[in-house]
């Protein structure tokens, strides 16, 4: 029997998505789903957007609704 994390990971892979996000401050990649220990009902799917080299940001990447989002500029 699959766990919820495995089911969500399968869904993300099948739909070519990269992870989950719950606002700009919370996102997890498919390789490390729910590192906080649980998936919230407000989590939604998204695409991994890497922060460019040279941009000062506390994160290496974001999970965003759109591939073209640039949350570090907001």
C-alpha positions as CSV (number, residue, x, y, z in Angstrom):
1,X,0.0,0.0,0.0
2,X,1.3,3.4,-0.9
3,X,1.7,6.3,1.5
4,X,0.1,9.7,0.9
5,X,3.6,11.1,0.2
6,X,4.2,8.4,-2.5
7,X,0.8,9.1,-4.1
8,X,1.5,12.8,-4.2
9,X,4.9,12.2,-5.7
10,X,3.4,9.9,-8.4
11,X,0.9,12.6,-9.2
12,X,3.6,15.3,-9.5
13,X,5.8,13.1,-11.7
14,X,2.9,12.1,-13.9
15,X,1.9,15.8,-14.4
16,X,5.5,17.0,-14.8
17,X,5.3,19.2,-11.7
18,X,8.2,19.8,-9.3
19,X,6.8,20.0,-5.9
20,X,4.4,21.6,-3.5
21,X,4.1,25.2,-2.2
22,X,2.1,27.0,0.4
23,X,2.9,30.6,-0.2
24,X,6.3,32.2,-1.0
25,X,7.9,31.1,2.3
26,X,7.0,27.4,2.1
27,X,7.8,25.0,-0.7
28,X,9.2,21.5,-1.1
29,X,10.6,19.7,-4.1
30,X,9.5,16.3,-5.2
31,X,12.8,14.9,-3.9
32,X,12.0,16.0,-0.4
33,X,8.2,16.2,0.0
34,X,6.8,17.5,3.3
35,X,10.1,17.9,5.2
36,X,8.0,19.6,7.8
37,X,6.4,16.2,8.5
38,X,3.0,16.8,6.9
39,X,1.2,18.1,3.8
40,X,-1.2,20.9,4.6
41,X,-4.7,21.2,3.0
42,X,-3.6,24.6,1.6
43,X,-0.5,23.1,-0.2
44,X,-0.7,23.3,-4.0
45,X,1.4,22.0,-6.8
46,X,4.0,24.0,-8.7
47,X,7.2,24.2,-10.6
48,X,10.7,24.6,-9.3
49,X,12.3,28.0,-10.0
50,X,16.0,28.3,-9.2
51,X,17.2,31.6,-7.8
52,X,19.9,32.9,-10.2
53,X,23.5,33.0,-9.1
54,X,24.3,36.5,-7.7
55,X,20.8,37.2,-6.4
56,X,20.8,37.6,-2.7
57,X,18.1,35.3,-1.4
58,X,17.7,33.0,1.6
59,X,16.4,30.2,-0.6
60,X,18.1,28.2,-3.4
61,X,14.8,27.7,-5.2
62,X,11.1,28.3,-5.0
63,X,8.1,26.2,-5.9
64,X,5.8,28.5,-7.9
65,X,2.5,28.3,-9.8
66,X,4.2,29.4,-13.0
67,X,7.7,28.5,-14.4
68,X,8.2,32.2,-15.2
69,X,7.6,33.5,-11.6
70,X,10.4,35.4,-9.9
71,X,9.4,35.7,-6.2
72,X,12.8,37.0,-5.1
73,X,12.0,40.2,-7.0
74,X,8.7,40.9,-5.1
